[in-house]
């Protein structure tokens, strides 16, 4: 099927309805138009008709994106996330499917842990003695539109598709509606469903060039590049940096910049995607440990606040109920943060991400188990034996690969009764009167929020 045929399919009324049900209905973030999901759903057919008609005619216009700032830590500028309106979100999801289809033979997107697994294999061969680590400076904001559109044109000839892509990446991201704001001339907004695939398409030909160089092993994940070689690394590093600038207008940090771009011996300590490598052995980078500890502390802080509020309740029976509810929610969230989960066929969570550590690094997981218990006592969370799950055991269960066991929750096979239990725990009334479809949608929204927080535990620590 050609890109044009896929485009026609994705923007049909039937497909847009399906995309809304499977993807957009589970989201809750409000765009610049302040339109809620409930209001959008009340006029869904009208919106679908507009999207289908305007997209096919090449006349679709995107609203400005709502700005969301995510802290990257002290002395670092925040990451700017773009939140589209519900209408634009549905349009972009369909466009994402068109791009995936058009470039399916060219893209080899891997999970970070798979990249780490391949890197560990390369390090064990003793064939390579030096490494080059390159870090692209502000990757998404510096993607050149002209270069991107030239690459897209090789696979996508239909003008209406390219027009839609241009409109999507030119729409500005603002804190408040701003009619005077000019279109963006450079960069791809982060946070859109098309953001990652456009970034991968942008460097797909660079990846092919790098992998074809004899005598090197090349790994890239988003803007982090790692090259293993036994040849002169200085000349090779300059070759890579020159290619990125001349062909893609991407700058990398200068060689030698601490924590960014540098050259070293394989036997030296270096970091990649949140892992630390030392003499070929993989462990979790300290910053990644700190992030999961902070995440646990945040959950416990919320628990303490709920308990403090419960104790203001004059009715002793209501107070006891609120305290028990606070503990139940806290335990569920803590255990989910420890084990991760499986949802939509994808393994999510901190342990799954760091499943490639060597046995010598197991002490880090035992340390986390102890830290969790210490924090629980500090926040006055009274734990019965085996009430809280273990990072160390989760690691072994994940390595076994048997996802039918129940230690790591699989939300794709969760019973209706369990979904009702969790929704009731969070205060949803009359769950027995709700249909299975409604319960499933509400439960998926809850899991989506939790897994989004899990991703934050990983993303900040996976840089470098």
VOZA-211286 format. One line per field, with one value per residue (C-alpha): residue number from 1; x, y, z. Coordinates in steps of 0.5 Angstrom, whole numbers, plus 500, padded with zeros to 3 digits. Layout:
BEGIN
resi <- (NUM | ...)
px <- (X | ...)
py <- (Y | ...)
pz <- (Z | ...)
//
This chain:
BEGIN
resi <- (1 | 2 | 3 | 4 | 5 | 6 | 7 | 8 | 9 | 10 | 11 | 12 | 13 | 14 | 15 | 16 | 17 | 18 | 19 | 20 | 21 | 22 | 23 | 24 | 25 | 26 | 27 | 28 | 29 | 30 | 31 | 32 | 33 | 34 | 35 | 36 | 37 | 38 | 39 | 40 | 41 | 42 | 43 | 44 | 45 | 46 | 47 | 48 | 49 | 50 | 51 | 52 | 53 | 54 | 55 | 56 | 57 | 58 | 59 | 60 | 61 | 62 | 63 | 64 | 65 | 66 | 67 | 68 | 69 | 70 | 71 | 72 | 73 | 74 | 75 | 76 | 77 | 78 | 79 | 80 | 81 | 82 | 83 | 84 | 85 | 86 | 87 | 88 | 89 | 90 | 91 | 92 | 93 | 94 | 95 | 96 | 97 | 98 | 99 | 100 | 101 | 102 | 103 | 104 | 105 | 106 | 107 | 108 | 109 | 110 | 111 | 112 | 113 | 114 | 115 | 116 | 117 | 118 | 119 | 120 | 121 | 122 | 123 | 124 | 125 | 126 | 127 | 128 | 129 | 130 | 131 | 132 | 133 | 134 | 135 | 136 | 137 | 138 | 139 | 140 | 141 | 142 | 143 | 144 | 145 | 146 | 147 | 148 | 149 | 150 | 151 | 152 | 153 | 154 | 155 | 156 | 157 | 158 | 159 | 160 | 161 | 162 | 163 | 164 | 165 | 166 | 167 | 168 | 169 | 170 | 171 | 172 | 173 | 174 | 175 | 176 | 177 | 178 | 179 | 180 | 181 | 182 | 183 | 184 | 185 | 186 | 187 | 188 | 189 | 190 | 191 | 192 | 193 | 194 | 195 | 196 | 197 | 198 | 199 | 200 | 201 | 202 | 203 | 204 | 205 | 206 | 207 | 208 | 209 | 210 | 211 | 212 | 213 | 214 | 215 | 216 | 217 | 218 | 219 | 220 | 221 | 222 | 223 | 224 | 225 | 226 | 227 | 228 | 229 | 230 | 231 | 232 | 233 | 234 | 235 | 236 | 237 | 238 | 239 | 240 | 241 | 242 | 243 | 244 | 245 | 246 | 247 | 248 | 249 | 250 | 251 | 252 | 253 | 254 | 255 | 256 | 257 | 258 | 259 | 260 | 261 | 262 | 263 | 264 | 265 | 266 | 267 | 268 | 269 | 270 | 271 | 272 | 273 | 274 | 275 | 276 | 277 | 278 | 279 | 280 | 281 | 282 | 283 | 284 | 285 | 286 | 287 | 288 | 289 | 290 | 291 | 292 | 293 | 294 | 295 | 296 | 297 | 298 | 299 | 300 | 301 | 302 | 303 | 304 | 305 | 306 | 307 | 308 | 309 | 310 | 311 | 312 | 313 | 314 | 315 | 316 | 317 | 318 | 319 | 320 | 321 | 322 | 323 | 324 | 325 | 326 | 327 | 328 | 329 | 330 | 331 | 332 | 333 | 334 | 335 | 336 | 337 | 338 | 339 | 340 | 341 | 342 | 343 | 344 | 345 | 346 | 347 | 348 | 349 | 350 | 351 | 352 | 353 | 354 | 355 | 356 | 357 | 358 | 359 | 360 | 361 | 362 | 363 | 364 | 365 | 366 | 367 | 368 | 369 | 370 | 371 | 372 | 373 | 374 | 375 | 376 | 377 | 378 | 379 | 380 | 381 | 382 | 383 | 384 | 385 | 386 | 387 | 388 | 389 | 390 | 391 | 392 | 393 | 394 | 395 | 396 | 397 | 398 | 399 | 400 | 401 | 402 | 403 | 404 | 405 | 406 | 407 | 408 | 409 | 410 | 411 | 412 | 413 | 414 | 415 | 416 | 417 | 418 | 419 | 420 | 421 | 422 | 423 | 424 | 425 | 426 | 427 | 428 | 429 | 430 | 431 | 432 | 433 | 434 | 435 | 436 | 437 | 438 | 439 | 440 | 441 | 442 | 443 | 444 | 445 | 446 | 447 | 448 | 449 | 450 | 451 | 452 | 453 | 454 | 455 | 456 | 457 | 458 | 459 | 460 | 461 | 462 | 463 | 464)
px <- (500 | 503 | 503 | 497 | 493 | 495 | 493 | 486 | 485 | 488 | 483 | 477 | 471 | 471 | 479 | 479 | 473 | 477 | 484 | 480 | 477 | 484 | 489 | 486 | 480 | 485 | 488 | 486 | 491 | 488 | 490 | 490 | 483 | 481 | 476 | 475 | 475 | 468 | 466 | 470 | 467 | 460 | 461 | 466 | 462 | 463 | 470 | 472 | 468 | 472 | 479 | 478 | 475 | 481 | 486 | 485 | 484 | 491 | 487 | 488 | 490 | 493 | 492 | 498 | 500 | 500 | 506 | 508 | 515 | 519 | 524 | 531 | 534 | 538 | 542 | 539 | 533 | 527 | 524 | 519 | 513 | 508 | 500 | 496 | 488 | 484 | 482 | 490 | 491 | 487 | 490 | 497 | 496 | 493 | 499 | 504 | 501 | 502 | 509 | 510 | 508 | 511 | 518 | 517 | 523 | 528 | 527 | 530 | 527 | 529 | 528 | 534 | 535 | 535 | 541 | 544 | 544 | 547 | 553 | 554 | 555 | 560 | 564 | 565 | 568 | 575 | 575 | 574 | 579 | 576 | 570 | 567 | 561 | 557 | 551 | 547 | 546 | 538 | 536 | 529 | 529 | 535 | 532 | 532 | 525 | 528 | 532 | 527 | 522 | 527 | 528 | 520 | 519 | 523 | 518 | 512 | 510 | 503 | 503 | 497 | 501 | 507 | 503 | 500 | 507 | 509 | 503 | 504 | 512 | 511 | 505 | 508 | 508 | 506 | 504 | 498 | 494 | 498 | 496 | 502 | 507 | 510 | 510 | 516 | 522 | 526 | 525 | 520 | 515 | 517 | 511 | 507 | 505 | 509 | 515 | 519 | 518 | 520 | 527 | 528 | 527 | 531 | 537 | 535 | 540 | 546 | 545 | 545 | 552 | 555 | 553 | 557 | 563 | 568 | 571 | 566 | 560 | 555 | 549 | 544 | 538 | 535 | 541 | 546 | 551 | 556 | 561 | 566 | 573 | 580 | 582 | 584 | 578 | 580 | 579 | 573 | 570 | 571 | 568 | 562 | 561 | 562 | 557 | 552 | 553 | 554 | 548 | 543 | 546 | 546 | 552 | 555 | 558 | 565 | 570 | 572 | 566 | 564 | 558 | 557 | 562 | 568 | 573 | 576 | 578 | 573 | 576 | 575 | 568 | 563 | 555 | 550 | 542 | 542 | 547 | 554 | 560 | 566 | 571 | 565 | 560 | 554 | 550 | 545 | 548 | 548 | 543 | 538 | 538 | 537 | 531 | 527 | 529 | 526 | 519 | 518 | 519 | 514 | 509 | 510 | 509 | 503 | 501 | 503 | 499 | 492 | 493 | 494 | 488 | 484 | 486 | 482 | 475 | 471 | 468 | 472 | 469 | 470 | 477 | 479 | 476 | 480 | 487 | 486 | 484 | 490 | 495 | 492 | 493 | 500 | 502 | 499 | 503 | 509 | 509 | 507 | 513 | 517 | 515 | 513 | 507 | 505 | 500 | 498 | 503 | 509 | 513 | 513 | 518 | 524 | 526 | 525 | 529 | 535 | 534 | 541 | 545 | 550 | 550 | 555 | 550 | 545 | 547 | 544 | 537 | 538 | 540 | 534 | 530 | 533 | 532 | 524 | 523 | 527 | 523 | 517 | 518 | 520 | 513 | 510 | 507 | 506 | 508 | 506 | 511 | 511 | 506 | 511 | 515 | 522 | 526 | 531 | 526 | 522 | 529 | 529 | 522 | 523 | 529 | 525 | 521 | 515 | 510 | 504 | 506 | 503 | 509 | 509 | 502 | 500 | 494 | 492 | 489 | 487 | 480 | 474 | 473 | 480 | 479 | 473 | 477 | 482 | 477 | 473 | 479 | 480 | 473 | 469 | 462 | 457 | 462 | 458 | 453 | 458 | 459 | 465 | 467 | 466 | 470 | 476 | 477 | 477 | 482 | 486 | 486 | 489 | 494 | 496 | 497 | 501 | 506 | 507 | 510 | 514 | 517 | 519 | 523 | 527 | 528 | 531 | 536 | 537 | 541 | 548)
py <- (500 | 507 | 513 | 516 | 510 | 509 | 517 | 516 | 510 | 513 | 519 | 516 | 517 | 509 | 509 | 516 | 514 | 507 | 512 | 516 | 510 | 507 | 513 | 520 | 518 | 515 | 522 | 528 | 534 | 540 | 544 | 551 | 552 | 549 | 544 | 538 | 531 | 531 | 537 | 534 | 527 | 531 | 533 | 528 | 526 | 533 | 534 | 527 | 530 | 536 | 533 | 528 | 533 | 539 | 534 | 530 | 537 | 539 | 545 | 543 | 548 | 546 | 550 | 553 | 548 | 549 | 550 | 545 | 546 | 540 | 541 | 538 | 540 | 546 | 550 | 547 | 550 | 546 | 541 | 544 | 540 | 541 | 539 | 539 | 540 | 534 | 535 | 536 | 530 | 526 | 529 | 527 | 520 | 519 | 522 | 518 | 512 | 514 | 516 | 509 | 506 | 510 | 509 | 502 | 499 | 504 | 505 | 500 | 503 | 499 | 500 | 503 | 496 | 493 | 498 | 496 | 489 | 490 | 494 | 489 | 484 | 488 | 490 | 483 | 481 | 485 | 487 | 494 | 498 | 505 | 509 | 515 | 519 | 524 | 528 | 533 | 540 | 541 | 536 | 537 | 544 | 545 | 540 | 544 | 544 | 544 | 538 | 534 | 535 | 533 | 527 | 526 | 527 | 521 | 517 | 521 | 524 | 526 | 534 | 534 | 529 | 534 | 540 | 537 | 535 | 542 | 545 | 541 | 542 | 550 | 551 | 555 | 552 | 558 | 559 | 563 | 564 | 569 | 571 | 575 | 569 | 567 | 560 | 556 | 556 | 550 | 545 | 539 | 540 | 535 | 531 | 530 | 523 | 525 | 528 | 521 | 518 | 525 | 525 | 518 | 519 | 525 | 521 | 515 | 516 | 518 | 511 | 507 | 511 | 510 | 503 | 502 | 504 | 498 | 496 | 500 | 499 | 504 | 506 | 511 | 513 | 520 | 525 | 520 | 517 | 511 | 509 | 503 | 502 | 500 | 505 | 512 | 515 | 523 | 523 | 518 | 523 | 529 | 525 | 524 | 531 | 534 | 529 | 531 | 539 | 539 | 534 | 535 | 542 | 539 | 541 | 536 | 538 | 539 | 533 | 533 | 537 | 533 | 529 | 530 | 529 | 525 | 520 | 514 | 507 | 501 | 500 | 507 | 508 | 512 | 513 | 511 | 511 | 512 | 506 | 506 | 502 | 500 | 495 | 493 | 491 | 495 | 498 | 503 | 510 | 514 | 519 | 514 | 511 | 518 | 519 | 513 | 514 | 521 | 518 | 513 | 519 | 523 | 517 | 517 | 525 | 524 | 519 | 523 | 529 | 524 | 521 | 528 | 530 | 524 | 526 | 532 | 528 | 528 | 522 | 516 | 511 | 516 | 517 | 510 | 509 | 515 | 512 | 505 | 508 | 512 | 506 | 502 | 507 | 508 | 501 | 500 | 506 | 504 | 496 | 499 | 503 | 497 | 492 | 496 | 493 | 490 | 494 | 494 | 489 | 493 | 492 | 499 | 501 | 502 | 495 | 493 | 499 | 497 | 490 | 489 | 490 | 485 | 481 | 485 | 491 | 487 | 490 | 497 | 493 | 491 | 498 | 500 | 495 | 497 | 505 | 503 | 500 | 506 | 511 | 508 | 508 | 515 | 517 | 512 | 507 | 501 | 495 | 488 | 482 | 482 | 488 | 491 | 488 | 488 | 491 | 485 | 480 | 484 | 484 | 476 | 475 | 480 | 476 | 470 | 472 | 469 | 474 | 469 | 470 | 475 | 478 | 483 | 486 | 485 | 490 | 486 | 480 | 484 | 482 | 486 | 485 | 488 | 494 | 495 | 495 | 500 | 505 | 504 | 505 | 512 | 514 | 512 | 511 | 506 | 502 | 496 | 500 | 502 | 498 | 494 | 498 | 505 | 501 | 499 | 506 | 509 | 504 | 505 | 512 | 511 | 506 | 511 | 516 | 512 | 509 | 516 | 518 | 511 | 514 | 521 | 516 | 514 | 519 | 524 | 519 | 516 | 522 | 521)
pz <- (500 | 498 | 503 | 499 | 500 | 507 | 508 | 505 | 510 | 516 | 515 | 514 | 518 | 521 | 522 | 526 | 530 | 532 | 533 | 538 | 542 | 542 | 544 | 545 | 549 | 554 | 555 | 559 | 558 | 555 | 550 | 548 | 547 | 554 | 551 | 555 | 553 | 555 | 551 | 545 | 545 | 545 | 538 | 536 | 529 | 527 | 529 | 525 | 519 | 519 | 520 | 515 | 510 | 511 | 512 | 505 | 502 | 505 | 508 | 515 | 520 | 527 | 533 | 537 | 542 | 550 | 553 | 559 | 562 | 565 | 570 | 568 | 575 | 578 | 573 | 567 | 562 | 563 | 557 | 553 | 552 | 547 | 548 | 542 | 543 | 542 | 535 | 533 | 538 | 533 | 527 | 529 | 531 | 524 | 521 | 526 | 523 | 516 | 517 | 521 | 514 | 509 | 513 | 516 | 512 | 513 | 521 | 526 | 533 | 539 | 546 | 550 | 554 | 547 | 545 | 552 | 551 | 544 | 547 | 553 | 547 | 543 | 550 | 551 | 545 | 547 | 539 | 541 | 545 | 545 | 545 | 542 | 546 | 542 | 545 | 540 | 543 | 543 | 538 | 537 | 537 | 532 | 527 | 520 | 517 | 510 | 511 | 514 | 508 | 503 | 507 | 507 | 500 | 498 | 501 | 501 | 494 | 496 | 497 | 502 | 507 | 507 | 508 | 514 | 517 | 515 | 519 | 525 | 526 | 524 | 529 | 535 | 543 | 547 | 555 | 553 | 546 | 542 | 535 | 533 | 534 | 528 | 525 | 527 | 522 | 526 | 530 | 532 | 538 | 543 | 546 | 540 | 537 | 531 | 535 | 536 | 529 | 525 | 529 | 527 | 520 | 520 | 522 | 519 | 513 | 518 | 522 | 515 | 514 | 521 | 521 | 514 | 517 | 517 | 524 | 528 | 532 | 532 | 537 | 537 | 542 | 540 | 541 | 545 | 540 | 542 | 537 | 539 | 535 | 535 | 530 | 532 | 535 | 534 | 527 | 527 | 532 | 528 | 522 | 525 | 528 | 521 | 518 | 523 | 522 | 514 | 512 | 518 | 521 | 528 | 533 | 538 | 544 | 544 | 545 | 552 | 555 | 562 | 561 | 554 | 548 | 550 | 548 | 552 | 553 | 554 | 560 | 563 | 566 | 562 | 562 | 556 | 557 | 564 | 565 | 568 | 564 | 568 | 565 | 561 | 567 | 567 | 573 | 574 | 574 | 581 | 578 | 576 | 583 | 586 | 581 | 583 | 590 | 589 | 586 | 592 | 597 | 593 | 593 | 601 | 602 | 598 | 603 | 609 | 607 | 606 | 613 | 616 | 612 | 615 | 622 | 621 | 620 | 627 | 626 | 628 | 623 | 617 | 620 | 620 | 613 | 610 | 613 | 611 | 604 | 604 | 606 | 600 | 595 | 597 | 597 | 590 | 588 | 591 | 589 | 582 | 582 | 584 | 579 | 573 | 569 | 562 | 559 | 551 | 550 | 553 | 559 | 563 | 569 | 572 | 573 | 566 | 563 | 567 | 566 | 563 | 569 | 571 | 577 | 580 | 580 | 584 | 591 | 588 | 588 | 595 | 597 | 594 | 598 | 604 | 602 | 601 | 608 | 611 | 608 | 609 | 617 | 616 | 613 | 618 | 614 | 618 | 613 | 614 | 612 | 604 | 604 | 600 | 593 | 592 | 587 | 587 | 586 | 581 | 577 | 577 | 575 | 569 | 567 | 567 | 562 | 564 | 565 | 567 | 574 | 578 | 581 | 576 | 574 | 567 | 566 | 559 | 563 | 569 | 571 | 571 | 579 | 580 | 575 | 579 | 586 | 584 | 581 | 588 | 591 | 588 | 589 | 583 | 585 | 583 | 579 | 579 | 575 | 570 | 564 | 562 | 557 | 561 | 567 | 562 | 559 | 566 | 569 | 562 | 564 | 571 | 569 | 563 | 569 | 573 | 567 | 565 | 572 | 571 | 565 | 568 | 573 | 567 | 562 | 567 | 569 | 562 | 559 | 558)
//
